[in-house]
Amino acid sequence: MSSTTARQVLVIGGTGFLGRRITEEFVRHADRVAVLSRAQQTRQGMPGTESIQADRRDPAALRSALGNREFDVVVDNIAFDAADVNGLLQVLNGRAGHYLLTSSVAVYTDRYVRRPLREDAADLNLRVPVDAPDAFHPRLGHAYGNGKRQAEQAIRESAIPWTVLRPPVVVGADDRTLRVWWFVQRLLDGQPLVIPDWGPGRVFQVVWTHDVARAFHCAASNPAAFGRTYNVAQAEVFTAESWIEAAAGRPFGHVLLDISAIRCELGFDPSPEAVWLQDTLAGCAANPPSVGSAGYERRDYEARVARTLLQSLH
Ligand SMILES: NC(=O)c1ccc[n+]([C@@H]2O[C@H](COP(=O)([O-])OP(=O)(O)OC[C@H]3O[C@@H](n4cnc5c(N)ncnc54)[C@H](OP(=O)(O)O)[C@@H]3O)[C@@H](O)[C@H]2O)c1
């Protein structure tokens, strides 16, 4: 691998919501960063980076784009199954010093337990019927968790030094999934809100884009992280009520993570709520997405329901 101080880093899918922050974190630390994408995102050309254009699912295009280049660190931010991981490893053919994978807490099938989940609680052999209830992913259902388990297995079976990070729901000022915007957009219009009842006893954590990026940087080229899988999340635990009180939005599904491994082994220190939540909410309000959040087209009806409910309480 390269012998100069600046490492050669490749970020697969490094121009989007989370990937962009990962890319910026390595650039900030003076690594030489190449970003591979299909160049379909509007925000291309990140300062201080080299852009490589290829569809990662097209082996010939990937091979042609990467040639015989060597990388000290490869962050695979958008692998969704074993084929994604194996395809990239074949093209790299050993020319990578450390492979880091963005996985997900969706690998934990049984999340409704009353204790923080440790990394070894995930059964990677499990495949859940895609339409079974309680999927982590609203659109892809259990196919998402099944794919992430496969991707994790594929990297474990490889000969390369690897590290897996498992984030819960990722939040940040520019979230293209519009989950934070759901709440901010409604707060800004000043009309009353209807918050769905998420059921009693549910708690959850989220993670801030910048902190996931810092965690990747902590892990990269760090022998302590080789062959290790880490939960990465903010330390704060929310109930539906405390999340709404923090003005952060609709609550998310139950997940409680043990983040002691990444803290102890890699020295990862999650940012405090005053920092990450403020950045997320203020950033979202200051740069509102141009599209409405989920259901906003029915906002007048929603506000009427909220007023009726409020009146019935008095
Ligand atoms: N958001 C969450 O709450 C959450 C929670 C847990 C885990 N995760 C994980 O976080 C990752 C998503 O990161 P993100 O937020 O940065 O995603 P994103 O905003 O959807 O961006 C996707 C990135 O990948 C590139 N890309 C997509 N398909 C590609 C392909 N076939 N070949 C090459 N490049 C491709 C995109 O650029 P082009 O379109 O230009 O190609 C872009 O750079 C996923 O692994 C997801 O499972 C997310």
The ligand as an SDF file (V2000), in Angstrom:
LIG
                    3D

 48 52  0  0  0  0  0  0  0  0999 V2000
  -30.1030    6.7580    6.3050 N   0  0  0  0  0  0  0  0  0  0  0  0
  -30.2020    5.9400    7.3440 C   0  0  0  0  0  0  0  0  0  0  0  0
  -30.9850    6.1690    8.2720 O   0  0  0  0  0  0  0  0  0  0  0  0
  -29.3030    4.7160    7.4060 C   0  0  0  0  0  0  0  0  0  0  0  0
  -29.3330    3.9130    8.5530 C   0  0  0  0  0  0  0  0  0  0  0  0
  -28.4620    2.8130    8.6340 C   0  0  0  0  0  0  0  0  0  0  0  0
  -27.5980    2.5420    7.5750 C   0  0  0  0  0  0  0  0  0  0  0  0
  -27.6200    3.3280    6.4380 N   0  0  0  0  0  0  0  0  0  0  0  0
  -26.7290    3.0040    5.3220 C   0  0  0  0  0  0  0  0  0  0  0  0
  -26.0880    4.1750    4.8440 O   0  0  0  0  0  0  0  0  0  0  0  0
  -25.7800    3.9880    3.4580 C   0  0  0  0  0  0  0  0  0  0  0  0
  -26.3940    5.0950    2.6150 C   0  0  0  0  0  0  0  0  0  0  0  0
  -25.5310    6.2060    2.6410 O   0  0  0  0  0  0  0  0  0  0  0  0
  -25.9840    7.6270    2.0470 P   0  0  0  0  0  0  0  0  0  0  0  0
  -26.9310    8.2620    3.0030 O   0  0  0  0  0  0  0  0  0  0  0  0
  -24.7560    8.3600    1.7100 O   0  0  0  0  0  0  0  0  0  0  0  0
  -26.7870    7.2120    0.7050 O   0  0  0  0  0  0  0  0  0  0  0  0
  -27.3800    8.1380   -0.4460 P   0  0  0  0  0  0  0  0  0  0  0  0
  -27.6120    9.5460    0.0400 O   0  0  0  0  0  0  0  0  0  0  0  0
  -28.5060    7.3670   -1.0340 O   0  0  0  0  0  0  0  0  0  0  0  0
  -26.2050    8.2180   -1.5030 O   0  0  0  0  0  0  0  0  0  0  0  0
  -25.8730    7.0790   -2.2470 C   0  0  0  0  0  0  0  0  0  0  0  0
  -24.4720    7.2610   -2.8020 C   0  0  0  0  0  0  0  0  0  0  0  0
  -24.0960    6.1170   -3.5470 O   0  0  0  0  0  0  0  0  0  0  0  0
  -23.9440    6.4540   -4.9400 C   0  0  0  0  0  0  0  0  0  0  0  0
  -24.4800    5.2950   -5.6820 N   0  0  0  0  0  0  0  0  0  0  0  0
  -25.7250    4.7590   -5.6020 C   0  0  0  0  0  0  0  0  0  0  0  0
  -25.8140    3.6630   -6.3710 N   0  0  0  0  0  0  0  0  0  0  0  0
  -24.5970    3.4980   -6.9370 C   0  0  0  0  0  0  0  0  0  0  0  0
  -24.0500    2.5210   -7.8200 C   0  0  0  0  0  0  0  0  0  0  0  0
  -24.7960    1.4950   -8.2880 N   0  0  0  0  0  0  0  0  0  0  0  0
  -22.7590    2.6250   -8.1880 N   0  0  0  0  0  0  0  0  0  0  0  0
  -22.0000    3.6530   -7.7380 C   0  0  0  0  0  0  0  0  0  0  0  0
  -22.4530    4.5990   -6.8820 N   0  0  0  0  0  0  0  0  0  0  0  0
  -23.7430    4.5230   -6.4980 C   0  0  0  0  0  0  0  0  0  0  0  0
  -24.7010    7.7620   -5.1030 C   0  0  0  0  0  0  0  0  0  0  0  0
  -24.2420    8.5570   -6.1720 O   0  0  0  0  0  0  0  0  0  0  0  0
  -24.8980    8.3710   -7.6630 P   0  0  0  0  0  0  0  0  0  0  0  0
  -26.3790    8.3450   -7.4860 O   0  0  0  0  0  0  0  0  0  0  0  0
  -24.3940    9.5860   -8.3760 O   0  0  0  0  0  0  0  0  0  0  0  0
  -24.3510    7.0970   -8.1870 O   0  0  0  0  0  0  0  0  0  0  0  0
  -24.3210    8.4260   -3.7610 C   0  0  0  0  0  0  0  0  0  0  0  0
  -22.9840    8.8310   -3.7770 O   0  0  0  0  0  0  0  0  0  0  0  0
  -26.3710    2.6410    3.0520 C   0  0  0  0  0  0  0  0  0  0  0  0
  -25.4030    1.6200    3.1600 O   0  0  0  0  0  0  0  0  0  0  0  0
  -27.4490    2.4550    4.1020 C   0  0  0  0  0  0  0  0  0  0  0  0
  -27.8020    1.0940    4.2480 O   0  0  0  0  0  0  0  0  0  0  0  0
  -28.4450    4.4160    6.3390 C   0  0  0  0  0  0  0  0  0  0  0  0
  1  2  1  0
  2  3  2  0
  2  4  1  0
  4  5  1  0
  4 48  2  0
  5  6  2  0
  6  7  1  0
  7  8  2  0
  8  9  1  0
  8 48  1  0
  9 10  1  0
  9 46  1  0
 10 11  1  0
 11 12  1  0
 11 44  1  0
 12 13  1  0
 13 14  1  0
 14 15  2  0
 14 16  1  0
 14 17  1  0
 17 18  1  0
 18 19  2  0
 18 20  1  0
 18 21  1  0
 21 22  1  0
 22 23  1  0
 23 24  1  0
 23 42  1  0
 24 25  1  0
 25 26  1  0
 25 36  1  0
 26 27  1  0
 26 35  1  0
 27 28  2  0
 28 29  1  0
 29 30  1  0
 29 35  2  0
 30 31  1  0
 30 32  2  0
 32 33  1  0
 33 34  2  0
 34 35  1  0
 36 37  1  0
 36 42  1  0
 37 38  1  0
 38 39  2  0
 38 40  1  0
 38 41  1  0
 42 43  1  0
 44 45  1  0
 44 46  1  0
 46 47  1  0
M  CHG  2   8   1  16  -1
M  END
$$$$
